[in-house]
Amino acid sequence: MKRFAELTDEARAAFHTKDWPKLAQLMDENFELRRSIYTDDCLGPGNLKMVQLARQFGSAVKLPGSGGAVVGLCMDPDRLVEMKRAFQEAGCVFCLIVPHRPSKSVESSK
């Protein structure tokens, strides 16, 4: 659990400094740590399929909760379009997430 907390702290710092390659590495490390603890049987074939699919397109990927979804970081916009199509063809819903810091917007409006 301590390593998960460290990864979270490091990811937050990478996010704030916009160090996307570092964030991608930490996301992958988070997934591999979870995988080593819970095993593939526990994670399930559906989750593993989504992780494998994202990685085929060079995307960093992790489970955002207890399963059923993945969060990825794809830094190549051309690959993103291909990846979206592949996820949809595999029967997955694909959502593009754009990070937003509400506290930053509030501070700017003062």
CORMO-V287003 format. One record per residue. PHI is phi in whole degrees, 0 to 359 (NA if undefined). NEAR is the number of other C-alpha atoms within 10 Angstrom. D_FIRST is the distance of its C-alpha to the first C-alpha in whole Angstrom. Layout:
PHI	NEAR	D_FIRST
PHI	NEAR	D_FIRST
This chain:
NA	8	0
299	7	4
292	10	5
299	14	5
296	10	6
297	12	9
300	17	10
297	16	11
297	12	13
294	15	14
294	21	15
298	13	17
296	14	19
297	17	20
297	15	21
294	11	23
266	11	25
59	11	25
270	12	24
297	16	24
299	13	24
294	15	20
299	22	19
299	22	20
298	14	18
291	21	15
297	24	15
296	20	16
296	17	13
301	20	11
296	19	13
295	15	14
295	15	10
300	17	10
299	16	13
292	9	13
278	11	10
266	12	13
71	12	16
298	13	19
299	9	20
288	11	18
294	17	17
89	13	21
295	11	24
295	13	24
294	19	21
296	18	22
297	13	25
295	22	24
296	22	22
298	14	24
297	17	27
298	24	25
292	17	25
300	12	29
257	17	29
77	17	27
269	23	25
288	23	21
204	26	19
208	25	16
274	22	16
275	14	16
203	9	15
269	9	15
124	14	18
96	14	21
206	17	21
229	18	20
239	20	20
236	22	22
230	21	23
249	19	27
263	14	29
246	11	32
303	9	34
292	10	36
289	15	33
300	18	32
297	10	35
296	11	35
295	21	32
302	18	32
300	14	35
296	16	33
297	16	31
295	11	34
295	10	36
276	12	33
87	9	33
261	15	30
273	10	30
243	15	30
242	8	29
273	9	29
248	9	27
247	5	28
300	7	26
219	8	27
250	8	27
304	9	29
297	8	28
294	9	30
296	10	33
295	9	33
296	8	34
290	8	36
275	6	38
279	5	39
